[in-house]
Amino acid sequence: MKLLIDIAVDSAPYSISLGLVVALGFAAAVSIGSIAWYNSKRPAGWEDKERPDIVPKIEK
């Protein structure tokens, strides 16, 4: 059992794995939030602005 734990610790340190999960989670949150913001009602002064091509249109 100790050998299995030593191999797991040596192959992927906890801090690198945690950092990768945090970075991917942040990127996903920003992407999903941006899509939601662009598909929501525009704030005052932004009504006539065009939607970026990369943001998909969602029919209600």
Secondary structure, DSSP 8 states (H G I E B T S, - for coil): -HHHHHHHHHHS-HHHHHHHHHHHHHHHHHHHHHHHHHHS---TT-TT----TTS-----
